[in-house]
Amino acid sequence: MKQNIHYEARLNKNIRREYYTWTTYKKGRLICRFTQKQFEKFTMKNIDNYFSPQITLGHGVAEYFDVEKDIVFVKVITYTKKKETIVKLKK
């Protein structure tokens, strides 16, 4: 069984903001995904060098979120099982 680990930055609460219209960003919405090596480099001091907590809405328009208040990091482990069977074709 193969194990794949990655980390995700998600919103930890519902956030309502107005740009042109009122928009509600739901809790658990995916902001960004990182590999395990990328995530191990993060600290609170250097996180701005690697990660910009934003959702792009259009050309030049983005919603920014606070890393400490609005973002939660989640570890996701995916297991892959490979099974092979021999199949004979009909004559």
N, C-alpha and C positions, 0 to 999 in steps of 0.2 A: 504494500500500500504506500503510495507516494504522498508526501505531505508538503503542501505549499503554504507559506506564511506571508501575509502582507498586512499593512496597517492602513486604516481609513480615518480621515478627519470628517466628523459629522457634526451637525448642529445638535446641541443638547436641550433646546427648548424651541417652542414656536416663536417666531420673530415676525412682526408685522411692520412693514416699512412702506413709505410712499415716495415714488419717483415721479412717474406720470399718473399712475393709479395705485391704489393700495394693493400690496402684494403680501401674502402670508407664506413664509418659508417654514415648512413643517419640521418638527423634531425628527432627527435621524436622517435628514437629507445629506447625501454624500457631497462633500466639498472637494476632496482630493484623495488620491490613493498613493501609497508609498511602498517600496520594497523594504525588506527587513534591514538591509545595509543602509539605506537612506534614513530610516527612522532612528537607527542607533546613533547617527551623527547629531541629532537634534538635542539642544538644550534651550532653556528659556532665553538665554542671551543671544544665541545665534540662529534662532528659528526664522527670523526675518530674512536671512540669507538664502534659505532653502524653500520657504513656503510663504505664499501670499494668500491669506484666507478670504477668498472672494468668489462670487458667482458672477460670471459675465452675462449681461443681459442683451447687449447689442454692441454696435460699433462705438467704442469709447465710453460705454456705460457699464458700470460694475457695482455690485453691492459688496461692501467690505464688512467683515465681522471681527470681533475682538477674540484673540486666541484664548485668553484666560477666562472670559465670561461666557462666550457663545459656542466654543468648539470643544468637543470631546474626541479623544483618540481611541480607536477600537482595534484590537488585534483580531484578525480573521484567519482561521486555519481551515484550509480546504484539503480534504482527503480524496485521492484518486485511486480507484481500484481497477486494474486491468484484467480482463478475463478473455481468454481465447478459446474458441471451439472450432473443430474441423468440420467443414460442411462439404458434402459430396454433391456434385451436380447430377441432375437426372440425365439419362442417356436418351 
